[in-house]
Amino acid sequence: MNQKNIACFIDGDNISGNDYELIIKELKKDGRVINQRLYGDFSKNNTTSNWEKAVNQFGIQSIQVFRSPKKESTDNSMIVDAMTFLNWDSNIDIYALITSDSDFSSRSEEHTSE
């Protein structure tokens, strides 16, 4: 059986570092995680302290994303990197965007009709 390779892109602004081990455990059911990137504004104390242990313990690559006037700064960085990997690394079989952010949803509440 060929094991699938997984690239994991984590929204550190919306996901807690305390949930990291559970997330990785679930991903490993589908394959092996060969790339882990964490995105967030680490100049904010809550994001830094929330993820510091996991970054140091598990070798997660952290990507600093300063907040711009648009709140989607982190989301946009994740998407651009995922698309870059899609074109650049043919060894990745599964792309996991880890977020609790509704910005990645195909339908938002404000666009739904009743």
C-alpha positions in Angstrom: 0.0 0.0 0.0 1.4 3.4 -1.0 1.2 5.9 1.8 -0.1 9.3 0.8 2.0 12.5 1.4 0.2 15.3 3.2 1.0 19.0 3.3 -0.6 20.8 6.2 -1.3 24.5 6.3 -2.5 25.7 9.7 -4.3 29.0 10.4 -2.6 29.9 13.8 -5.0 32.9 14.2 -8.0 30.6 14.3 -6.7 27.2 15.6 -5.2 26.7 19.0 -1.8 25.1 19.5 -3.4 22.9 22.1 -5.3 21.1 19.3 -2.2 20.4 17.2 -1.5 16.8 18.4 -5.2 15.8 17.8 -5.1 17.4 14.3 -1.9 15.6 13.3 -3.2 12.3 14.7 -6.2 12.6 12.5 -4.2 13.5 9.4 -1.9 10.6 9.9 -4.8 8.3 9.4 -4.7 9.3 5.8 -1.0 9.3 5.2 2.3 10.9 6.4 2.6 14.6 7.0 5.7 15.7 5.1 5.2 19.5 5.3 3.7 21.6 8.1 3.3 25.3 7.9 1.8 27.5 10.6 0.5 31.0 9.6 -0.3 33.8 12.0 0.6 37.2 13.4 3.2 36.1 16.0 3.8 39.7 17.0 0.5 39.2 19.0 1.2 37.5 22.3 -1.9 35.3 22.2 -0.8 33.6 18.9 2.9 33.3 20.0 2.2 31.7 23.4 -0.5 29.5 21.9 1.8 27.9 19.4 5.4 28.2 20.8 5.5 24.7 22.4 4.1 22.9 19.3 6.4 24.8 16.9 9.5 23.9 19.0 8.5 20.3 19.8 7.3 19.2 16.3 9.4 21.4 13.9 6.5 23.2 12.4 7.6 26.0 10.0 6.0 29.2 11.2 5.2 31.9 8.7 4.8 35.5 10.1 1.8 37.3 8.6 1.3 40.8 9.8 -2.3 41.9 9.8 -3.2 44.3 7.1 -6.3 46.4 7.0 -8.0 43.3 5.5 -8.6 40.6 8.0 -7.9 37.8 5.5 -4.1 38.3 5.5 -3.4 34.9 7.0 -6.0 33.1 4.8 -4.5 34.7 1.7 -0.9 33.6 2.6 -2.1 30.0 3.2 -3.9 29.9 -0.1 -1.0 31.3 -2.1 1.5 28.8 -0.5 -0.9 25.9 -1.1 -1.2 26.9 -4.7 2.6 27.2 -5.0 3.1 23.8 -3.6 0.4 22.4 -5.9 2.5 23.5 -8.9 5.9 23.0 -7.3 5.8 19.7 -5.4 4.4 16.7 -7.2 5.1 14.5 -4.1 2.1 15.9 -2.2 -1.1 13.9 -2.5 -3.3 15.6 0.1 -3.5 19.3 1.0 -4.9 20.0 4.4 -6.0 23.6 5.3 -6.5 23.6 9.0 -8.7 26.5 10.1 -12.0 27.2 11.8 -12.4 30.3 9.6 -15.6 30.5 7.6 -13.7 32.4 4.9 -12.9 29.1 3.2 -16.5 28.1 3.0 -18.2 28.0 -0.4 -21.4 29.5 1.1 -21.5 32.2 3.7 -24.6 33.0 5.8 -24.8 36.5 4.3 -25.2 34.9 0.8 -27.7 32.2 1.6 -31.4 32.7 0.8 -34.3 31.2 2.8 
